[in-house]
Amino acid sequence: MGKVYLVGAGPGAADLITLRAARLLEAADVVFHDALVHPDTLAIAAHARLVDVGKRFGRISTEQRFINRALAEAARNHAVVVRLKGGDPMLFGRAQEEIDALAEAGIECEVVPGVTAAVAAAAALRVSLTRRGIARNVAFVTARHGPGEPEAEWLAVARAADTVALYMASGQAAEIAAQLVSAGRAADTPAVLVENASLPGERRLATTLAALRDQPVPRFAGPVLLAVGEVFRDADAEILPIEQARQKTA
Ligand SMILES: C[S@@+](CC[C@H](N)C(=O)[O-])C[C@H]1O[C@@H](n2cnc3c(N)ncnc32)[C@H](O)[C@@H]1O
């Protein structure tokens, strides 16, 4: 009986995975990976059969039940099975469903952490998420909830936290900004959007909650991290005002 490793692929750049992740990829017999995992990262798994089980922007995903079954089946036939997930597997990555299903099937499982999008975005901006004197906490939040799932109480958390990292938020950025302001967060609170953090197509946009609420949000082709908080007021000079970015995109 083999073992399944839930491995963090980091935010995109192939050299932002851990050494442990790279060694497991080299040794892997089968790799089940998300759609966002970079081809250079997959190339490390030179001997493995690669199975894409990811979804991207509403395209049909491979059903979670199928993934759980396929992981268990692969571990019955191979020594090293890697389930490669974008960023860190334990944040917004449905890791728990897979861990629980493997435990139920009696298959050993180990988790290898990765660099999550929020910290990759902070690195891209060269802004500390917990800048001393300004922020003493960070919330990892999503406003998304699946069909049948209770609506997460994201707003109360995002209202209260000093720094908020919002995942899967770019499509609803204006609505999120409006809700945060209505909930009492200052309209001039800095907000940043980082697209493709760590990748060559990286883009960093600076704005405020009011501008995000009132101005058209640019279109994004890659994954985007929305972050809100005072720490971003002095963010990197390269950052474009949202209006300028919109013109550039048009
Ligand atoms: C399903 S969540 C998975 C998060 C992942 N487990 C992590 O720890 O980063 C996907 C979201 O992560 C964010 N994301 C992932 N990679 C990113 C990147 N390179 N740049 C910016 N945001 C990214 C986006 O908000 C995207 O919608």
The ligand as an SDF file (V2000), in Angstrom:
LIG
                    3D

 27 29  0  0  0  0  0  0  0  0999 V2000
   -9.0160   27.8910   -4.4380 C   0  0  0  0  0  0  0  0  0  0  0  0
   -8.0080   29.1740   -3.7780 S   0  0  0  0  0  0  0  0  0  0  0  0
   -6.5840   28.2320   -3.3450 C   0  0  0  0  0  0  0  0  0  0  0  0
   -5.6420   28.9660   -2.4380 C   0  0  0  0  0  0  0  0  0  0  0  0
   -4.3300   28.2260   -2.2050 C   0  0  0  0  0  0  0  0  0  0  0  0
   -4.5470   26.9970   -1.4730 N   0  0  0  0  0  0  0  0  0  0  0  0
   -3.2950   29.0880   -1.4680 C   0  0  0  0  0  0  0  0  0  0  0  0
   -2.9150   28.7600   -0.3620 O   0  0  0  0  0  0  0  0  0  0  0  0
   -2.8740   30.0990   -2.0620 O   0  0  0  0  0  0  0  0  0  0  0  0
   -7.5020   30.0310   -5.2500 C   0  0  0  0  0  0  0  0  0  0  0  0
   -7.2740   31.5280   -4.9800 C   0  0  0  0  0  0  0  0  0  0  0  0
   -5.9710   31.7380   -4.4510 O   0  0  0  0  0  0  0  0  0  0  0  0
   -5.4860   32.9890   -4.8940 C   0  0  0  0  0  0  0  0  0  0  0  0
   -4.2450   32.7640   -5.6580 N   0  0  0  0  0  0  0  0  0  0  0  0
   -3.6800   31.5770   -5.9480 C   0  0  0  0  0  0  0  0  0  0  0  0
   -2.5090   31.7540   -6.6060 N   0  0  0  0  0  0  0  0  0  0  0  0
   -2.3430   33.0910   -6.7260 C   0  0  0  0  0  0  0  0  0  0  0  0
   -1.3260   33.9060   -7.3080 C   0  0  0  0  0  0  0  0  0  0  0  0
   -0.2320   33.3950   -7.8760 N   0  0  0  0  0  0  0  0  0  0  0  0
   -1.4860   35.2520   -7.2620 N   0  0  0  0  0  0  0  0  0  0  0  0
   -2.5560   35.8000   -6.6630 C   0  0  0  0  0  0  0  0  0  0  0  0
   -3.5460   35.0760   -6.1020 N   0  0  0  0  0  0  0  0  0  0  0  0
   -3.4350   33.7490   -6.1180 C   0  0  0  0  0  0  0  0  0  0  0  0
   -6.5800   33.6270   -5.7300 C   0  0  0  0  0  0  0  0  0  0  0  0
   -7.3730   34.4220   -4.8850 O   0  0  0  0  0  0  0  0  0  0  0  0
   -7.3380   32.4030   -6.2070 C   0  0  0  0  0  0  0  0  0  0  0  0
   -8.6660   32.7270   -6.5630 O   0  0  0  0  0  0  0  0  0  0  0  0
  1  2  1  0
  2  3  1  0
  2 10  1  0
  3  4  1  0
  4  5  1  0
  5  6  1  0
  5  7  1  0
  7  8  2  0
  7  9  1  0
 10 11  1  0
 11 12  1  0
 11 26  1  0
 12 13  1  0
 13 14  1  0
 13 24  1  0
 14 15  1  0
 14 23  1  0
 15 16  2  0
 16 17  1  0
 17 18  1  0
 17 23  2  0
 18 19  1  0
 18 20  2  0
 20 21  1  0
 21 22  2  0
 22 23  1  0
 24 25  1  0
 24 26  1  0
 26 27  1  0
M  CHG  2   2   1   9  -1
M  END
$$$$
